[in-house]
Amino acid sequence: MSIPSSKAPGRVAVVGAGVAGAACAAALARAGHRVTVFDKARGPGGRMSTRRGQHPDGQATAFDHGAQYFTARDAGFQAVVQQGVQGGWVAPWAFAEAGLAGGAGLPDEPRYVAVPGMPELARRLIDTASAQAAHPIETAWPWHVAGLQRSEQGWRLQRLASEPGEPEAWFEATFDHVVLAMPPEQAAVLLAPHRADWAEQAASVPMWPCWTLMALSEPVAWPFDAMRPASTQPDHPLGWLARNDRKPGRPVHPGLQAWVAQATPAWSAQHLELTPEQVTPLLHQALFGALGLPEGQHSVVAHSAVHRWRYAQPARDAGGTSSQAPWWDAALSLGVCGDFLGGGRVEAAWLSGQQLAQAMLLCTNPESR
């Protein structure tokens, strides 16, 4: 996708450092804009997340508890992926999957992971563009944007108070343009005072939740790398489970196996408000049941944690979600992008960010129309 250059560089705030936000920020920075990326997390990645920690024996642990892999069908995204493969920060993951070859009803196509963890894709999009741009991309995290204020001077971003009664905090700079690249229900809160119609649309987008288990266990005899239990057993709690330590570049723990198990949207919604302590044994039982252990029997678990994704991915029917253009209001200099507009895949997030940047640049540089 060809991105026009901007002859009138402005200051852009991109709120959300997932793949959509990173792609949009990268394209705008390359075109000459001064871009600052905000995220409430401690770094980029969004739902391309890896949970890092330390096992009691001192070894580092890492679990991809968000997106498990990605594919590349668009030529532009394929070029990004190939750059990553050549640079060593993307690797093919040709996993052996239990059940139907290539997964139930899924196309047979290459799957990839970022290395050493899934957030590396968003990080490299930002860092590579920053190194090439006239104005390096600035980052602000953890910086939880709680409100937007627009005046003649531009956009101001308000920070969420960390303590009740704490005075309002605002980012020191104002911005000419604002991009929201976050789950739609969260974007709706920021949009409401400025585009009530967009806020209503965003709030109405159904998003699936997901409880995710990360565990290190003693070995279980299982010859596969991944499985979709609910594809053959519709009532099974798990939509996905995988040997995380068989992914390229992931830590290997001698004598232990690393598992990531993600519950189905239906199961996650049913158990959404349970505590981690309540959910953990239920997911242990589902994991080891899917692996073929007799009911009630578990492998010894050496490490375990769970994560609740309240907005894991856009809901879709059997036909998949339809692709929509990102939202851009040139009069307000306000835009919205994300995978919820593009079909729910990692690649869709990248495309949405690219498309929004193109729409913005066509407005900020009329000669490129």
C-alpha positions, 0 to 999 in steps of 0.5 A, a space after each residue: 500500500 502506497 502511503 503519501 508523504 505529508 508536506 505539513 507535518 503535524 503532531 499525532 497522538 496514537 492511543 493504543 500500541 497494538 498492531 493497528 496503532 503501531 502500523 498507523 504510527 509507523 506510516 504517519 512517522 515515515 510521512 513526516 508527522 511527529 507521532 506519540 504513541 500512548 498505551 496503558 500497558 508497560 510497552 507495545 503489543 496490545 493483545 499480541 501479549 507475552 507474560 514474562 516471569 520467573 520460575 522458582 528455580 530461577 529460570 525465566 518463563 514466557 507464555 504467549 497468552 494473547 494472539 497465538 500466531 498470525 498469517 499473511 495474505 496481503 502483499 504489504 503485510 507479507 513484505 513486513 513478515 518477510 522482513 521480520 523473517 530475514 531479521 530474525 524477529 519473525 519465524 514460521 511456526 509449522 505446528 503439528 495439530 491434533 484433529 483435522 490437518 491444518 485445523 477444523 475448517 482453516 485454510 492451509 497457509 503458513 503461520 508465523 510468530 514474532 520472536 522472542 515474544 508476540 509483542 515484538 511485531 508491534 515493537 519492531 513496527 514502531 522502532 523501524 519506522 522511528 529509525 527511518 523517520 525525520 522525527 522519531 516516534 515518541 512513546 508514553 507508557 504506562 499512560 492510561 488515556 481517560 479523556 480527550 479535550 479539543 480546543 482551538 489549540 488542538 487535542 489534549 489527553 487526560 490521564 487516568 487518576 491512579 488514586 481517588 481524588 487525585 487531581 486531573 493530569 494532562 499530557 504536556 503537549 497538544 496534538 493536531 490529530 488523535 487516533 484511537 486504536 483500542 477495543 471498541 468498547 473502550 474507544 466508545 468512552 473517549 469518543 462519546 463527547 466528540 462523535 456520539 454516533 461513533 461512540 454508539 457504533 463502537 459500544 455496540 460491537 460485540 467482543 468475545 472474552 477469553 480466559 487464558 491459562 498459562 502453566 508449566 507441568 511435568 511431562 504428559 505424553 502428547 505428540 502434538 503442538 496444538 489442538 482446538 478441543 471445541 472444534 470436535 467437542 462443541 461443549 468443551 471449555 477450551 477453544 485452543 491449547 498449545 505447547 508454548 515451549 515448541 514455538 520458535 524462540 520460546 524458553 524451554 524448561 528441562 523436565 517440564 512442558 509449557 502450556 497455553 490454554 484459552 477458553 471458548 468465548 461461551 465458557 469465558 462469558 459464563 465464568 467472566 466474573 469469577 476470580 482467578 483462584 476460582 477459574 484456575 482449577 477449572 482450566 487445569 481440569 479442562 487442559 488435562 482432560 483435553 490431553 487425554 488424562 483420566 477424569 480427575 487426574 492431573 499432571 503435577 503443575 509447577 507453575 500456573 497463572 490465568 489472565 482474563 481478556 474481557 475484549 479478546 476479539 471481535 465476535 463473528 459468525 460462521 462466515 467471519 466478520 466483514 471488513 470495514 474502512 477505518 473511521 476518519 473525521 477530517 473536520 475533527 482530526 479524529 480517527 479510529 482503527 483496529 481489528 474490530 473493523 477488519 475481521 479480527 485477525 492480526 493482519 486485519 489490525 495492521 491493514 486497518 492502521 495502514 488504511 487510516 494513515 492513508 486517509 489522514 495523509 490524503 487530507 493533510 497533504 492535498 497534493 497527494 490526492 
